[in-house]
């Protein structure tokens, strides 16, 4: 609740399958984020990468229009991620990724 206004959140999920480089994923997500920002959306975006063996690694939620923050195995202190060389832009190592959008809806 903000003052006398009720806030709700709407979550939209888009899953992509195919062969993508990290650079392609980041470019696609940033394009969507920038478009939502231009249209005045009050939202945040998170990109989740699927690594081999069904390991999913999420980036950080970022406000639309700001630079996307994707998972970086170099900054990660959890279970090791085998495919660190997926950072090479010429390697289409990701066969799936998900974009989560959280929209803030304010009603009177």
N, C-alpha and C positions, 0 to 999 in steps of 0.2 A: 504494500500500500504506500503510495506517495501522496501525502496530503489527503485529499478526499478522492483521489483517483485510484482505481484498481489496475494493477499491472499484471499482465499474463505473458507467458513466453510461448512462442510457436517454434517448433524445431522442424527444420526441413533437412532431409538427408538425400544426397546424390551419390550413387556408387558408380564408378567407372571401371570397366574391365578392358583389357587390351595390353599393349606394350608401350610403356611410357618411361621416359627418362625423368630424373628428379627435376631437371630444368623445365621440361614440358608441364609437369604437374604444377610446379610453382607458378608458371606463366598462366595456366588455365585458371587456377584458383585466384590469382591476383586480378585477372580480367573480370571474373565474376564479382569479386569484392569491390573493385572500382565501379563497376556498373551499378551495384546495389547502392553504393555511396552516392553516386550521381543522382539516383532516383530518391534520395532522402531516407533510405531504410535505416532504422535504428537496430542494428544487428551486429553479431560477432560471427566469425568464421573459424573453423578448425579443420585441418587436413590430417587424415589418418592414413599412413602408408602401410601396405601389406608387404612384409618381408617374407622370405622363404620359410617354410614350415609353419605357415599361418601365424606368424608373429606380427601383431599389429602395433604400430608405434604412432602416437599422436603428437602433433605439434602443440602450440599454445593457441588458445582462443585469442583472436585479435579483432579489434573493431574494424568494420568494413571501411575500406579506403586507406587503411594503414598497411604497411608491408606485412605480408604473410610470414608467420614464424612456423617453419616446418621442423619436424623431428630431426635432430642432429646427433648421430651416434657418438660423435667426438665429445659432446657435452653430457652424455648419458652415463649414469653410474649404476644402472640396473643390470639385468641379465645381458650378456654380450650379444651383439647383433653380428651374425657371420658375414654378411655382405657389405662391408664398409666401402668397397670399391664401387658401389652403386652411385656414389657421388660423381663419378666420371660422367660428363654430360653425354658421351657417345654410347653409354651402356643403357639399353632399355630393359632394366632389371625389374621394374615394378609392373606386375600384371593386374594389379587392382589397387585402387585407392578410394577413399570416401571423403566427401566434404560435408561437414555439419554446419548448418546456419541456425543461429538462435536469434529470433526476432523478438524484440520487446514491444508488446502491444499495450497501449495505455488507453483505458476507457474511462468515461465520466461516470 
